Amino acid sequence: MKNREVVRYKKKLDYLFAKISILTEDPEISSHWARYLCILVSGFLEVSVRSIYSQYAKDKAAPPVAKYVEKQLSNFQNPNMEKILNVARNFDSAWASRLEKIVDGEIKDAVGSIVATRNQIAHGENVSITYIKIKTYYTYAVKLVELLEKQCDGECI
């Protein structure tokens, strides 16, 4: 990963995942941490999509266009795969098509679960997220972010 904002957020999450794996013997405390991590992982996806595509616009477009793209992306929330694919499609329909094929399955399911669980937590509903589940989802979220960066860097995915 190259984007500074994404790298910074990922380092914070990596630190928390490592720290919590050592501290959590009590299942109830582990469950609370899993909820907190779920919210942070959802935020990681939001920040990553905004930051990666904004950086792409800054690198490729005139400053007013880049500013417009950044402003449009500032409203990006609840990053499910449909919304992420729509952002990709707005840049290049071929990007969205390739990305959709690659993420179909575990990555798509993980992203959907992250956002759905985050929304349930935000609305005070009971959730059954565990540390192991959110750690797995996070791994898939990182893979997705890496794919987005590769696409914006012009690499074939």
Secondary structure, 3 states (H helix, E strand, C coil): CCCHHHHHHHHHHHHHHHHHHHHCCCHHHHHHHHHHHHHHHHHHHHHHHHHHHHHHHHHHCCHHHHHHHHHHHCCCCCCCHHHHHHHHHHHCHHHHHHHHHHHCCHHHHHHHHHHHHHHHHHCCCCCCCCHHHHHHHHHHHHHHHHHHHHHHCCCCC
